[in-house]
Amino acid sequence: LTQPVDVAAQGPRRDAEAVGEHATCPVALRLEQRQQPEGAGAGVRHVADTRTNYGQEVTAMTSSVRGMTILATGATGNVGRHLVSHLRDAGEPVRALTRNPGRPGLPAGVEAVKGDLTDPRGADLAAALDGVTAAHLITFAGTAADPYAQLADGDGVVAALEDAGVRRVTVLSGGESPLETAVKASDLEWTILQPVEF
């Protein structure tokens, strides 16, 4: 979210070096990416398969907006908690979006904000996006009834991001979803991370 990574030019990477105790979330990923250089139109898509440390990969993709806040959704989940810790350890200003900001489990120094991607037009999400220039998104609604149900209003989430001035996103994909489709159709710079092996 902070720095564009041309994964096609770099080629597949194996055994990325872990940084910090919370950065150890090794995963095999399929990456699909669109970067938009200054003044460019549709951008370029890159696809590569890589075995890497998830937190490092997302940090590398988000760090070119140094000093700007990164919003992490799914911040208390299995992947999100590692990502939030890694971003914090890398010195990135990170804001954790959660339905319950008082819930324990977020590391010290991480700003917890109330919000819900299932209500993209709500005041909570708008407030959480204030000052955010990059975001890490999950495609799951995470409801008690069905934690793995896809977010239904991908267009609404993307509209909220664009209205807030977010420029770059990573999406943790669980397969094609309304959110992933909306992100790919948007003017955002994006990277889709699809875990294939944990």
N, C-alpha and C positions, 0 to 999 in steps of 0.2 A: 504494500500500500504506500510505501514511502519512496521507493526507487524502482523505476522500470527495470525488468530483467528480461533480456532476450534469450529465452531458454532454447530456441532453435539454434542460435549462433553458438551458445555454450555447449550444446549437446547434452546428452543424458548425464546426470550427476549421480554418483553413488556415495554412500557413507558420508554425508555431510557431518561436519564436526559439531557436536553439541556445545552450546554455550550456556552455562548456568544450570543450576539444579532443576529448574522448571522448564527447560528447553528441550527435554528429552521426550519427544513425541514422534519417533521415527515412523514414517509411513511411505508407502509407494503411492505416488500421485500421477495422475494424468493432468497435464496443464494445457489449457487453451487460453490464449492471451490476445488482447487488443491493446496496443499502445497508441496514443495519439500524440505525435510530435507537434510542437508549436505550429499552428497554422495548417495542420493537416486535416484532411477530410475524414474518410472512413477508417483510416488507420490500417494496421497490418495484423493478421492473426498468426500466431505461432503455436505449434503443437509439439509437445515432447513428453516422453515418459521419463520419470526420474524417481530415484529412491532418495529421500532426503529427510531432514528434520523439518516438520511442519512449521514450527514457530519461526525458524530461520527463513524459510521460504516466504512466508507472509511478511515478515519484517523487511526482507529485501525488496519486496514488491511495493511496500508502502513508505519507505523511508525517504524518498526524494522530496517529500513535503515536510522536512525537518522542522520541528517547532510547532507544527500544526497538529491538532487533536485527531486521533484515530478512534472511531467508534467500533467497538467489538460487540457483535451480537452473539448470543449463545455463550456468553462469557463465563457462566458457571457450569457449562457442560464438560464432557470428556475431552474435547479438543480445545474449546474456548478458554478453559482455565489455564492450559499450557501456553496458549497464544498470548493471553493477557499478561501472564508472568514474563514471558519472553520479551514482549514489547516494553514492559516496564523496566526490565533488566537492561534493555538496549537503550534506555534513556528516552524513549518515545512517550509523549503525553497520550495516555490511553484512557478512554472512557468506556466503562462496561455497561451495556444496556441489559437490564434485567427487569422482570416483573416485580421483583421484591428486592430493592436495594439494600435492605437491612439483613438479608440472608448472608450468613457467614460463608467464607470460602474464597473471597477475593483478596489478593495480596495488598499489603499496605502501600499507599501511594497511588492506588488506582481509584479514579472517580467512578462511583457507582451511580447510575441514573435510572429512573423508572421509565419504562417504555415497553411497547409491544408491537412487533411487526405485523401482528394480525389486525392492528388498528392503525394503518399507515397515515390516515388523515387526522389522527388524534393529536391533541395538544401535547401529550407526554412525549411522543416521538419527535415532534417539531422542536420542543425544548431540548431534547437529548442531542439533536443534530446541530444545535447552535454552535458555530465555530468549528465544526468538523469538516475536514477536507478529504478524508479517506475513511473507508468503512470496510469491515470484514462482516460478511453476511452469511447466515445459514438459510437453507431453503425450507426448513421444517417449522411448523407452527408451534410445536412443543406444548400442546394442550394436554391437560390431564386425561381427557377422553382418548386421545390418540397422539402420543408424543411425536410420531413420525409422519403425521399428515402434512402434506405440502402446504405452504403458504398459498392462499387462494388469490390474493390481490398483488401480484408482482408489479403490475403497472402502477398501482398506488404507492408501493414502496419506492420504486424508481422515481416517481414524481416527487415524493418527499425528499429524496436524496438530492435531486437536481434543484429543487426549490431552495434547499439549504446551502447550495454551493459546493456540494461534495463533488470531487473530480475523479476519484479513483476508488475502485472496489475490488475486493476479492470475494469469491463466492465458494463456500464449501458445498459442493454439489452431492446430492444423493440420487442423481439421475435428472433427466430433463424435467423442469418444473416451471410453473408460471413466473417465478422470480427470475430464474436463469434466462428464460426466453425474453423477458422484459429488459434485463440487463444487457443482453446481447444486441437488442434492437435500439438501445439508448446511445447517447453521445458520450457516455462515461468511458473512461479507460477501465478495462476490466481484465481480471484473470479468474478463470474457473479452475478450482482445485477439486479433482474427483479422486478420493481415496480408492485404491484398488486392493490394498493390503495393509493391515496394521500389524 
